[in-house]
Amino acid sequence: MKLQYQVSSAVLLLSLLSSCGNDQQDLRDYYFPLRELTEGLVYEYRDLNHDSLSADYWYYRTIPTDSAYYFTKAYYQSDFEQKQLYREVMVNNGILLKDLYLFEGDSTGQQLQARAEVLSPNVFPFQVKNSEDFYIYQVRFQLPSQPHGSTTVLINRRFSGDTTYTFQDKTYSAIQFEILGTVDQRDSILGDIEPRFSGKEIYAERIGLVYYERSYGENAPSFYHQLVDRYPMTELEKQAKKAWE
């Protein structure tokens, strides 16, 4: 996972997804079009500056129930093995994380699963009042490869305004968030590290996430991923079959 910036305890006490008032901006149309994704679509992202890097594939699908809309996100890399699975729920004022599963392969090729503890579930706010509020997301997990430790990922999103975005020759109304975060890795044998990161996310109206970047500081890698295509899961399955033959 590409995640990392410390915040003060005061910021952690901010009210999330719950402010009220008539001067709020409604953002719900910029999240993924949940009602249109019941059949699911793969979003293919590639690095803006490095064509040689492999793509990131995200399979987004909505599962409507009588009580709520659930939204699943499955992340695949170039080996077409699932690496992460998110389950989110839509509530009145935003999107909340319900479950996160991470997958690692062992020496025999078997996929091992770890379930994260959700500490702060805020994924995306439907209303924002100003650009000074942070929306905090935090999870903790222990991967099979870290028997002596755990990882806590903290992401602070701050709405930074309106913009536009061009995807496949069409320009869309869009919004953007600034990102600050940390990856706090604790290990009783190897020691502790807490790398920081910053970044940006852009969401286009009726499409969802179209661009995301992560910077890990001086002398560290940076990534600038843009949406390049969308297609059914059957197309990704064809790509996987061709790669595995």
MOHU-V277257 format. One record per residue. N is the residue number from 1. RES is the residue in one letter. PHI is phi in whole degrees, 0 to 359 (none if undefined). OMEGA is omega in degrees with one decimal (none if undefined). D_LAST is the distance of its C-alpha to the last C-alpha in Angstrom with 2 decimals. Layout:
n=<N N>
res=<RES RES>
phi=<PHI PHI>
omega=<OMEGA OMEGA>
d_last=<D_LAST D_LAST>
This chain:
n=<1 2 3 4 5 6 7 8 9 10 11 12 13 14 15 16 17 18 19 20 21 22 23 24 25 26 27 28 29 30 31 32 33 34 35 36 37 38 39 40 41 42 43 44 45 46 47 48 49 50 51 52 53 54 55 56 57 58 59 60 61 62 63 64 65 66 67 68 69 70 71 72 73 74 75 76 77 78 79 80 81 82 83 84 85 86 87 88 89 90 91 92 93 94 95 96 97 98 99 100 101 102 103 104 105 106 107 108 109 110 111 112 113 114 115 116 117 118 119 120 121 122 123 124 125 126 127 128 129 130 131 132 133 134 135 136 137 138 139 140 141 142 143 144 145 146 147 148 149 150 151 152 153 154 155 156 157 158 159 160 161 162 163 164 165 166 167 168 169 170 171 172 173 174 175 176 177 178 179 180 181 182 183 184 185 186 187 188 189 190 191 192 193 194 195 196 197 198 199 200 201 202 203 204 205 206 207 208 209 210 211 212 213 214 215 216 217 218 219 220 221 222 223 224 225 226 227 228 229 230 231 232 233 234 235 236 237 238 239 240 241 242 243 244 245>
res=<M K L Q Y Q V S S A V L L L S L L S S C G N D Q Q D L R D Y Y F P L R E L T E G L V Y E Y R D L N H D S L S A D Y W Y Y R T I P T D S A Y Y F T K A Y Y Q S D F E Q K Q L Y R E V M V N N G I L L K D L Y L F E G D S T G Q Q L Q A R A E V L S P N V F P F Q V K N S E D F Y I Y Q V R F Q L P S Q P H G S T T V L I N R R F S G D T T Y T F Q D K T Y S A I Q F E I L G T V D Q R D S I L G D I E P R F S G K E I Y A E R I G L V Y Y E R S Y G E N A P S F Y H Q L V D R Y P M T E L E K Q A K K A W E>
phi=<none 256 221 191 none 291 233 282 297 295 295 295 268 298 286 251 56 224 287 228 145 277 264 284 259 272 248 299 286 263 284 302 287 303 289 259 249 291 269 85 217 271 255 258 246 227 289 296 254 226 296 284 289 290 282 257 245 237 259 255 211 262 238 283 232 296 257 193 262 256 232 251 230 246 254 232 254 293 276 63 267 292 253 215 220 249 234 245 228 271 242 301 246 161 248 242 280 263 216 221 241 240 233 227 272 265 293 263 91 284 273 256 245 233 259 278 268 273 266 216 267 288 258 204 273 274 230 230 262 201 270 263 275 257 243 260 237 209 223 229 209 235 286 304 278 238 294 251 199 207 233 243 254 240 233 250 256 232 297 241 120 271 203 230 213 257 231 50 69 238 265 242 296 211 229 222 238 270 237 227 195 222 239 268 255 249 214 290 259 273 99 245 221 218 295 250 211 226 176 209 228 238 244 263 301 67 240 109 292 245 203 211 229 221 237 253 97 298 64 232 289 233 228 227 263 238 289 246 195 223 197 293 300 301 291 293 297 296 297 296 298 296 291 273 287>
omega=<-173.3 -170.5 174.7 none -174.8 172.9 -178.7 178.8 178.3 178.7 -178.9 -178.8 179.0 175.0 -173.7 172.3 -172.9 -179.4 -178.9 179.6 -176.4 -177.2 179.8 174.2 -178.2 -175.9 -168.6 -178.9 -179.2 173.5 -178.2 179.6 -169.9 -176.3 179.5 -174.3 179.5 175.4 177.6 175.2 171.1 171.8 -179.8 179.9 176.2 -177.9 -175.8 -172.9 -174.6 -178.9 -176.5 -179.6 -179.5 -178.2 166.0 179.7 176.3 176.9 -177.1 -179.8 177.1 175.5 179.6 174.1 178.9 -174.1 -174.2 169.2 173.7 -175.8 179.9 177.4 177.9 -174.6 178.5 172.5 -172.2 176.9 177.4 172.2 179.8 -178.2 -177.9 175.3 179.6 170.6 -177.4 177.6 176.2 174.2 -173.5 -173.6 175.9 179.7 -179.4 175.4 175.8 -176.5 172.1 176.3 177.2 -173.9 175.6 174.5 175.7 -175.1 179.6 -179.1 178.4 177.2 177.1 -172.2 173.3 177.4 -178.5 169.8 -178.7 -177.7 175.3 -164.0 -170.3 -178.7 -173.9 178.6 175.2 176.6 173.7 -177.7 178.8 -175.1 -179.0 -177.9 174.4 176.9 -164.9 177.5 -179.0 176.9 176.0 -179.7 175.2 179.0 175.7 -178.9 176.9 -177.5 -177.1 -176.4 179.4 179.2 174.3 -179.3 177.9 177.5 174.0 176.9 176.7 178.9 -175.7 170.4 -179.5 176.8 171.3 179.8 179.2 177.9 -179.7 172.9 176.0 -178.2 -176.5 166.0 -174.5 174.6 179.3 176.4 168.1 -173.7 167.8 -178.4 175.4 167.6 -175.7 -178.0 -179.0 179.8 -176.4 179.5 -173.7 -177.5 -174.3 171.8 179.9 179.6 -180.0 175.0 172.7 -179.3 -177.6 174.0 176.0 177.6 179.3 -178.1 177.9 175.2 -175.5 -175.7 -178.9 -177.6 172.9 179.3 177.3 178.0 -174.7 174.9 -178.1 -180.0 177.0 -176.2 172.2 -177.5 -177.3 -173.6 177.2 176.3 -179.8 -178.2 173.5 -178.8 179.9 178.4 179.6 178.7 177.5 177.1 176.8 178.7 179.4 -179.3 178.6 -179.5 -175.8 -178.4 none>
d_last=<28.23 30.14 33.61 37.25 42.58 45.50 47.75 51.24 52.27 54.16 51.04 49.44 52.36 51.77 51.64 48.11 47.38 50.91 53.35 55.39 57.42 57.69 56.46 52.88 49.99 47.57 43.88 42.17 40.90 38.96 36.76 33.67 34.76 34.52 35.85 33.28 30.19 30.42 27.17 25.51 24.06 21.63 23.58 21.75 23.92 23.84 26.38 29.25 29.96 26.68 24.07 21.89 21.61 18.63 19.43 20.84 19.85 22.54 22.48 26.13 27.58 31.17 32.36 35.98 38.34 42.05 42.98 40.60 37.54 34.73 32.04 28.71 26.62 23.17 21.92 18.34 17.41 14.53 12.54 13.01 15.04 18.48 21.22 24.34 25.78 29.20 31.54 34.46 37.49 39.65 43.38 46.37 46.27 42.66 39.24 39.19 36.45 36.47 33.57 31.04 28.30 26.32 23.29 22.48 20.06 21.93 21.44 19.59 17.04 19.18 20.18 23.96 26.08 29.31 31.67 33.83 37.55 38.54 41.73 42.20 40.11 40.93 37.94 39.60 43.27 44.38 47.76 48.82 52.41 52.21 50.10 51.67 49.98 46.94 44.41 43.19 39.88 39.50 37.20 37.13 34.38 33.60 30.02 29.00 29.06 32.72 34.68 37.89 37.76 36.76 35.93 37.96 36.79 39.58 39.20 42.25 41.83 44.74 45.00 45.84 46.48 45.40 43.37 41.23 37.57 35.84 32.41 30.99 34.46 36.36 38.67 39.03 41.68 40.33 41.54 40.73 41.03 41.72 40.02 41.42 39.93 39.53 37.09 39.45 37.78 40.06 39.49 42.29 40.89 39.36 41.81 41.65 40.43 40.73 38.92 39.94 38.26 39.30 37.59 37.67 36.04 36.52 36.26 36.63 38.51 36.49 33.16 33.38 32.10 31.38 32.00 32.27 33.23 33.88 36.05 36.65 39.76 40.88 38.61 35.77 32.69 32.97 30.36 30.92 28.32 28.74 27.22 25.38 23.95 23.94 21.79 20.94 18.44 16.52 15.67 14.38 12.24 10.73 10.22 8.65 6.16 5.43 5.72 3.83 0.00>
